Amino acid sequence: MDRRVKKAIQDATSRGCEHVLNDLATALAGSQAVIARPLNEIQRLASSDKQGYATYYQLTDAEVRLPDGDEWNSLRRITDEALFPGYKDKIRFAALTLDGVGLSNYGDCSITLREHMIRHRTSVFEENTALFMKRHKVSIPDVAARIQGYRATWDDRVKVCIAKLAPKLTPALQATDHPRILLNQGATSDDDEFVEAHIFGSITARTIERVVVTAAKGRKSILRALSQQLMKVGAVLETR
């Protein structure tokens, strides 16, 4: 990772982007983990602090949800077992954000998680792990070696971001561009560009710092009730 970061800094500097990179790094130090989900999932979580955010594997194992049964499902299972051997069912996936908005392909409600409740159990990866495995044609025996330099602890998340984003910077980049550089919404989930966060263990309403709703039209009464529920656990609701 340090080698990749050094190379990225040298490249940015040679292109006259050193000040842009420094500004971005400062912003990235305040990045947070966000999970985008549909409104009904947020309502369920907010209804009681005994409600948990279940993983895909927990839902399918409990037969609450049927497996996707497509190529993506197979790739995801292989990838998760390789990266999280023996505990893939305990991992919740999130993305890094600078503006509280997550990946809209997964829902129009974005949950920002409280850093002090996840930092000790969260790692980050340069991109969607399954797509990384596919794009780089990583075989299972080579996983440990091939992901070196792409994965880090929560406290080192800025390094992952700099290694990935520095080549995309231009001298004209403004602070207002930072959120889009870190998380870029795609037409489909395959097109999303983001830094992935992997959170081990449970997530409940008490893990939520705020919820940002980007499609609030026609939901005024529902969102008012949701806001009151979130306030009970010290979380806030925003509409944009």
C-alpha positions in Angstrom: 0.0 0.0 0.0 2.8 2.5 0.9 4.4 1.8 -2.5 1.2 2.5 -4.3 0.5 5.7 -2.4 4.1 6.9 -3.0 3.7 6.3 -6.7 0.3 8.0 -6.8 1.7 11.1 -5.0 4.6 11.3 -7.4 2.2 11.1 -10.4 -0.1 13.7 -9.0 2.8 16.1 -8.3 4.3 15.7 -11.8 0.9 16.8 -13.2 0.7 19.9 -11.0 -2.0 18.3 -8.7 -0.1 18.3 -5.4 -2.3 20.9 -3.8 -5.5 19.2 -5.1 -4.3 15.9 -3.7 -3.5 17.5 -0.3 -7.0 19.0 -0.1 -8.6 15.7 -1.1 -6.6 13.8 1.5 -7.8 16.3 4.2 -11.4 15.7 3.2 -11.0 12.0 3.0 -9.8 11.9 6.7 -13.5 12.7 7.5 -15.0 10.1 5.2 -17.7 7.9 6.7 -19.3 4.5 6.0 -22.7 4.6 4.4 -25.2 1.9 3.5 -28.0 2.7 1.0 -31.3 0.8 1.5 -35.0 1.2 0.6 -37.2 3.2 3.0 -39.0 0.2 4.4 -35.7 -1.3 5.6 -34.9 1.9 7.4 -38.3 1.9 9.0 -37.8 -1.6 10.3 -34.4 -0.8 11.8 -35.7 2.4 13.4 -38.8 0.7 14.9 -36.7 -0.9 17.7 -33.1 -1.1 18.7 -33.5 -4.9 18.8 -33.9 -4.9 15.0 -30.7 -5.9 13.2 -29.4 -5.3 9.7 -29.0 -8.8 8.4 -26.5 -9.9 5.8 -27.4 -11.6 2.5 -26.1 -14.9 3.8 -28.1 -14.7 7.0 -31.3 -14.0 5.1 -30.8 -16.9 2.6 -29.7 -19.3 5.3 -32.8 -18.5 7.2 -34.9 -18.8 4.0 -36.2 -15.3 4.5 -34.8 -14.5 1.1 -34.1 -16.8 -1.9 -30.6 -16.8 -3.4 -30.2 -14.7 -6.5 -29.1 -17.7 -8.5 -27.2 -15.8 -11.2 -23.6 -15.5 -12.2 -23.2 -12.5 -9.8 -24.4 -14.6 -6.8 -21.7 -17.3 -7.6 -19.0 -14.7 -8.0 -20.0 -13.0 -4.8 -20.0 -16.2 -2.8 -16.6 -17.2 -4.0 -15.1 -13.8 -3.4 -16.5 -13.5 0.1 -15.3 -16.9 1.2 -11.8 -16.0 -0.2 -11.6 -12.6 1.6 -13.6 -13.5 4.7 -12.9 -17.2 5.2 -15.3 -18.7 7.7 -17.0 -15.4 8.6 -18.5 -14.1 5.4 -22.0 -14.2 6.9 -20.9 -11.6 9.5 -19.8 -8.9 7.0 -22.0 -5.9 6.2 -21.0 -4.0 3.1 -20.9 -0.2 2.9 -19.2 2.5 0.9 -17.2 5.5 1.9 -18.9 8.9 1.5 -18.1 12.5 2.0 -21.7 13.9 1.8 -23.8 11.2 3.5 -25.2 9.9 0.2 -24.7 6.2 -0.7 -25.1 4.1 -3.8 -28.6 4.8 -5.1 -28.8 1.5 -7.0 -29.3 -0.1 -3.6 -31.9 2.3 -2.3 -32.8 6.0 -1.9 -32.2 6.1 1.9 -28.5 6.4 3.0 -27.5 5.3 6.5 -24.3 6.9 7.8 -22.8 4.8 10.6 -21.3 6.1 13.8 -17.5 5.9 13.4 -16.7 5.1 17.1 -19.0 2.1 16.8 -17.4 0.5 13.7 -13.8 1.7 13.3 -12.4 -1.2 15.3 -14.2 -3.8 13.2 -14.1 -2.2 9.7 -11.7 -2.6 6.8 -11.8 -0.9 3.4 -11.1 -2.1 -0.1 -10.4 -0.1 -3.2 -13.5 -1.1 -5.1 -16.3 -3.7 -5.2 -14.4 -6.9 -4.2 -16.3 -9.2 -6.5 -15.7 -6.9 -9.5 -12.1 -6.6 -8.6 -11.7 -10.4 -8.6 -13.4 -10.6 -12.0 -11.6 -7.6 -13.6 -8.2 -8.7 -12.5 -8.9 -12.4 -13.1 -7.8 -13.3 -9.6 -7.7 -17.0 -8.8 -8.6 -18.3 -5.3 -5.0 -19.5 -4.5 -3.7 -16.1 -5.4 -6.1 -14.0 -3.4 -3.9 -13.2 -0.5 -1.1 -11.9 -2.7 -3.2 -10.1 -5.2 -5.2 -8.0 -2.7 -2.0 -6.6 -1.0 -2.0 -2.9 -1.4 -5.7 -2.7 -2.1 -7.0 -3.4 1.4 -6.5 -1.6 4.7 -7.9 -0.9 8.2 -10.4 1.8 8.8 -7.7 4.2 10.1 -5.7 3.8 6.9 -8.6 4.3 4.6 -7.1 7.6 3.2 -4.2 5.5 1.8 -6.5 3.3 -0.1 -8.4 6.3 -1.5 -5.3 8.2 -2.5 -3.8 5.2 -4.3 -7.0 4.8 -6.3 -8.0 8.4 -6.9 -4.8 10.3 -7.4 -4.5 9.4 -11.1 -8.0 10.9 -11.7 -7.2 14.3 -10.3 -6.8 17.4 -12.4 -5.4 20.9 -11.4 -8.9 22.3 -11.8 -10.6 20.0 -9.3 -12.6 21.8 -6.6 -13.6 20.9 -3.1 -17.2 20.5 -4.3 -16.0 17.7 -6.6 -14.6 15.6 -3.7 -17.9 13.6 -3.0 -18.3 12.6 -6.6 -14.6 11.6 -7.0 -14.9 9.3 -4.0 -18.3 7.8 -4.8 -19.6 8.0 -8.4 -23.2 6.8 -9.1 -23.4 4.4 -12.0 -26.3 3.5 -14.3 -26.3 0.0 -12.7 -24.5 -1.4 -9.6 -21.8 -2.8 -12.0 -21.0 0.8 -13.0 -20.8 2.2 -9.5 -17.4 3.5 -8.6 -16.6 3.6 -4.8 -14.4 2.5 -2.0 -16.0 -0.5 -0.3 -16.1 -0.8 3.5 -16.5 -4.2 5.3 -18.0 -4.1 8.7 -17.8 -7.2 10.9 -20.7 -7.8 13.3 -24.1 -6.4 14.0 -25.7 -3.1 13.0 -28.8 -1.7 14.7 -30.6 1.6 15.0 -28.0 2.7 17.6 -25.2 2.3 15.1 -26.9 4.9 12.9 -25.7 8.6 13.0 -28.0 9.9 10.3 -30.2 9.0 7.4 -30.3 10.9 4.2 -33.4 10.5 2.0 -33.0 11.6 -1.6 -36.6 10.9 -2.8 -38.7 12.5 -0.2 -41.6 13.7 -2.4 -45.0 12.3 -1.3 -43.5 10.8 1.9 -43.9 13.7 4.3 -46.0 11.9 7.0 -43.9 8.7 6.8 -40.6 10.6 7.1 -41.9 12.7 10.0 -42.7 9.5 11.9 -39.3 8.0 10.9 -37.5 11.1 12.1 -39.1 10.8 15.5 -38.1 7.2 15.8 -34.5 8.0 14.8 -34.4 10.8 17.4 -34.9 8.2 20.1 -31.5 6.7 19.4 -29.8 10.1 18.7 -29.9 9.9 14.9 -31.1 12.5 12.6 -33.1 12.4 9.3 -32.2 14.7 6.3 -34.1 15.1 3.0 -32.4 16.2 -0.2 
